[in-house]
């Protein structure tokens, strides 16, 4: 007997995790892309003998707009998968007289080629069958079918997909791996961990390792927040933190850092909004030592203001600060600090309020102390 409740649960399962707005935009994007592609191909076609669109482009639109971060939706997968499959399909249509055999060879051959060339795109297998089902007209068209309509469809559609996904929908498309630019990850789930886990499954997962890593890290952070409670940056930050302005003399800034034993200090504007940060390294990188020169003498000469009108060294903090500074709001959970300090190498993070004004600073020692105290509290409560 059929279990009705189980059948209903199976039917109502949401296959796509998209908001109503996301679904609506995907529908409109697919409609617009297919319309523009069909009209442009019709305009550019040589004659009426050439079809204006390949049916599998409809399936490609679903992948490219619904799951644009999928490995199957990347430009090379789409371009290579469609064109290579079209070449194989035309070859099978010309070489084999039996439709069943030609179709099987076209699909099998296209999948093999896509896997070999790392351009797997499922609608490509449908493109491979298309010239076989066309019948006699394909013999007149020959490999011209690969150029028009397939390649023409693909190029127009790819241009539309990049424009819509990147500039209208705000998707990071194409998805570019940036593993080489990231610092080595010391804690948590790394990209390498994800790749090894996927490899051990020996099953294709329709999501890139980078997106899967981001998903797992986000879930891990949410779990941390749930178990650690609502400990915010405001709870552990150092409130009375010195700061300097853009025009502060280099010597004055150094004296503050040296006197208070600081390794870094935020740079603010007159409204106390953070515009940069200055560290010991910013001072030392301008000290050019000769073979027989004393470091102390060179450093003193560097930090002192030049009495002349012109100079070849920085005279104020704004000339030597690092302007790309990472800040966190005071109501942010301390979980947001962990990845910044453990993985990305930050030693201190300026904390701002809801008006973007500096209200404190959190150092690595503050985070370690907070985690240690929380651990002691949880042990004591057991």
ZIBELWO-V100323 format. One record per pair of residues at least 12 apart in sequence whose C-alpha atoms are under 7 Angstrom apart, sorted by the first residue. I is the first residue (numbers start at 1). J is the second residue. D is the distance in Angstrom with one decimal. If there is no record, write none. Layout:
<<I,J,D> <I,J,D>>
This chain:
<<26,65,5.5> <26,66,6.2> <30,61,5.7> <30,65,6.9> <33,157,6.4> <33,160,6.2> <37,153,6.2> <37,156,5.8> <37,157,6.0> <38,52,5.9> <38,53,5.9> <41,149,7.0> <41,152,6.6> <41,153,6.7> <50,148,6.8> <50,149,7.0> <51,149,6.3> <52,149,5.7> <53,149,5.9> <53,153,6.6> <54,149,6.8> <54,150,6.5> <56,123,5.3> <56,126,5.8> <56,127,5.8> <59,123,5.9> <60,123,6.0> <68,173,6.8> <69,175,6.2> <69,207,6.8> <69,208,6.9> <70,206,5.7> <70,207,4.8> <70,208,5.8> <71,206,6.8> <71,207,6.4> <71,208,5.8> <72,120,6.0> <72,121,5.2> <74,174,5.9> <74,175,7.0> <75,174,6.8> <76,119,5.9> <77,119,3.8> <77,120,5.4> <77,121,5.5> <78,119,7.0> <78,121,5.8> <79,154,6.3> <80,119,5.5> <81,114,5.8> <81,119,5.2> <81,120,5.7> <81,121,5.2> <81,124,5.2> <82,124,4.6> <82,127,6.6> <83,146,6.5> <83,150,6.7> <83,151,6.3> <84,110,7.0> <85,110,4.8> <85,124,5.4> <85,125,6.3> <85,127,6.2> <85,128,4.9> <86,127,5.7> <86,128,5.0> <86,146,5.7> <87,146,6.2> <88,106,6.0> <88,109,6.7> <88,110,6.2> <88,128,6.3> <89,106,5.0> <89,128,3.9> <89,129,5.8> <89,131,6.1> <89,132,6.8> <90,131,5.7> <90,142,6.8> <90,143,6.4> <92,105,6.8> <92,106,5.9> <93,131,6.4> <93,132,4.9> <94,139,6.8> <99,132,6.8> <102,132,7.0> <103,129,5.7> <103,132,6.7> <106,128,5.5> <106,129,6.3> <107,125,5.2> <107,128,6.2> <107,129,6.8> <110,125,6.0> <110,128,6.7> <111,125,6.7> <183,344,6.3> <185,343,5.0> <186,342,6.6> <186,343,5.7> <187,342,6.7> <187,343,6.6> <189,213,6.9> <189,217,6.6> <190,213,7.0> <191,209,6.6> <191,210,6.4> <191,213,6.1> <194,209,6.2> <194,213,6.4> <195,209,6.3> <221,335,6.2> <224,335,6.9> <225,335,6.6> <230,333,6.6> <231,333,5.8> <231,334,6.2> <232,330,6.7> <232,331,5.4> <232,332,5.4> <232,333,4.3> <232,334,5.4> <233,330,5.0> <233,331,6.1> <233,332,5.7> <233,333,6.1> <233,334,5.7> <234,330,4.8> <234,331,6.3> <236,366,6.3> <236,370,6.9> <237,360,5.8> <237,361,5.4> <237,362,4.7> <238,360,5.3> <238,361,5.2> <238,362,6.1> <239,359,6.0> <239,360,4.3> <239,361,6.7> <240,360,6.5> <241,360,5.8> <241,361,6.5> <242,265,6.9> <243,265,5.8> <243,266,5.2> <243,267,5.8> <243,268,6.7> <244,266,6.6> <244,267,5.0> <244,268,6.2> <245,267,5.2> <245,268,5.0> <245,269,5.7> <246,267,6.5> <246,268,6.9> <246,269,6.8> <246,316,6.8> <246,317,5.5> <246,318,4.3> <247,316,5.3> <247,317,6.1> <247,318,6.1> <248,316,5.4> <248,317,5.6> <249,315,6.1> <249,316,4.5> <249,317,6.2> <250,303,5.4> <250,315,5.8> <250,316,5.0> <250,317,5.5> <251,303,4.7> <251,304,5.6> <263,279,5.7> <263,280,5.8> <264,277,7.0> <264,278,5.6> <264,279,4.2> <264,280,6.6> <265,277,5.8> <265,278,5.4> <265,279,6.5> <266,278,6.3> <266,350,6.9> <271,357,7.0> <272,357,5.1> <272,358,5.7> <273,356,5.8> <273,357,4.4> <273,358,5.8> <274,357,6.8> <274,358,6.3> <275,323,6.1> <276,321,6.1> <276,322,5.4> <276,323,4.1> <276,324,6.3> <276,325,5.5> <277,321,5.6> <277,322,5.4> <277,323,6.6> <277,325,6.3> <278,321,4.8> <278,322,6.2> <282,320,6.2> <282,321,6.6> <287,299,6.1> <287,302,6.7> <326,349,6.6> <327,349,5.8> <327,350,5.1> <327,351,5.8> <327,352,6.9> <328,350,6.7> <328,351,5.1> <328,352,6.3> <329,351,5.6> <329,352,4.9> <329,353,5.7> <329,354,7.0> <330,351,5.7> <330,352,5.8> <330,353,5.6> <341,364,6.9> <347,363,5.9> <347,364,5.5> <348,361,6.8> <348,362,5.5> <348,363,4.3> <348,364,6.3> <349,361,5.8> <349,362,5.3> <349,363,6.6> <350,362,6.5>>
